[in-house]
Amino acid sequence: MYSPAKLENLAIGDEAPVLTHTLTRTDLVRYAGASGDYNPMHHDEPKALAARQPSVFGHGMLSMGIVGTALTHFVGVGALETFSVRFARQTWPDEVLSTKITVTDISGDLVTLDVRLHNADGEEKVLGQATARLAG
């Protein structure tokens, strides 16, 4: 379904196709079940409000997973060498989240990528870097 980028077609500054996802409360519950992270801040509205949060909020690793999906679509399964992020802001139910992945360096067959996840207002949620080995 996805055709990975080819090294010969990439240049510094190129961007991967954007992956957009609207975060739902169902996503939070499904991720809690899959990961075993049952922190009530991610699913229990009264507890989140009691903790002075405006609502439940998304798991950081779920946000990283959205970026990871976009990365895999771009570089292909098995090509990713490194992937690290910093969680900058919380994600909230009903936010529309979009990825931005930019080629920052090409050295031989190793491609370095700046990776980001932001909401519709441009607020950055996740910032990081990845490297991938790509075939020509």
MOGI-V461849 format. One record per residue. PSI is psi in whole degrees, 0 to 359 (NA if undefined). OMEGA is omega in radians with two decimals (* if undefined). BURIAL is b if it has 9 or more other C-alpha atoms within 8 Angstrom, else e. Layout:
BEGIN
PSI&OMEGA&BURIAL + PSI&OMEGA&BURIAL
END
This chain:
BEGIN
320&3.11&e + 140&3.12&e + 110&-3.10&e + 152&3.10&e + 148&3.07&b + 138&-3.09&b + 316&-3.08&b + 342&-3.12&e + 0&-3.07&e + 149&3.03&b + 156&3.08&e + 134&-3.11&b + 344&3.09&e + 150&3.14&e + 144&3.06&e + 158&3.01&b + 142&-3.13&e + 135&3.00&b + 125&-3.13&e + 138&-3.13&e + 131&3.03&e + 118&-3.10&b + 127&3.14&b + 163&3.05&b + 328&3.08&b + 320&3.06&e + 317&-3.10&e + 317&3.14&b + 316&3.13&b + 318&3.14&e + 320&3.10&b + 315&3.14&b + 319&-3.11&b + 324&-3.04&e + 338&-3.04&e + 8&3.13&e + 95&-3.09&e + 30&3.06&e + 125&-3.07&e + 342&3.11&b + 343&-3.11&b + 351&-3.08&b + 346&-3.04&b + 97&-3.07&b + 310&-3.14&b + 320&3.12&e + 322&3.10&b + 317&3.11&b + 320&3.11&b + 332&3.10&e + 12&3.10&e + 29&3.00&e + 150&3.12&e + 343&-3.10&e + 180&2.92&e + 160&-3.14&b + 162&-3.05&b + 151&3.03&b + 137&3.08&b + 319&-3.11&e + 336&3.03&e + 318&3.08&b + 318&3.10&b + 323&3.12&b + 325&3.08&e + 315&3.10&b + 318&3.14&b + 323&3.08&e + 314&3.11&e + 321&3.11&b + 312&-3.13&b + 321&3.08&b + 323&-3.06&b + 313&-3.03&b + 345&3.14&b + 154&3.12&b + 131&3.09&e + 352&-3.10&e + 337&-3.07&b + 127&3.12&b + 313&3.14&e + 155&3.12&e + 116&3.11&b + 146&-3.12&e + 165&2.96&b + 133&3.11&e + 114&-3.03&b + 322&-3.10&e + 158&3.10&e + 154&3.02&b + 147&-3.02&b + 150&3.08&b + 141&3.13&b + 0&3.03&e + 141&3.02&b + 116&-3.08&b + 138&-3.12&b + 144&3.12&b + 155&2.96&b + 115&-3.11&b + 123&-3.04&b + 135&3.05&b + 123&-3.14&b + 342&3.13&b + 148&3.03&e + 121&-3.13&b + 103&-3.03&e + 235&3.11&e + 8&-3.14&b + 122&-3.13&b + 130&3.09&b + 136&-3.05&b + 135&2.95&b + 129&-3.10&b + 138&-3.11&b + 154&3.01&b + 130&-3.13&b + 164&3.08&b + 182&-3.08&b + 338&3.10&b + 0&-3.14&e + 4&3.13&e + 121&-3.10&e + 131&-3.10&b + 321&-3.11&b + 136&3.08&b + 140&3.14&b + 196&-3.10&b + 151&3.07&b + 157&2.99&b + 150&-3.14&b + 145&3.03&b + 120&-3.08&b + 144&3.03&b + 156&3.13&e + NA&*&e
END
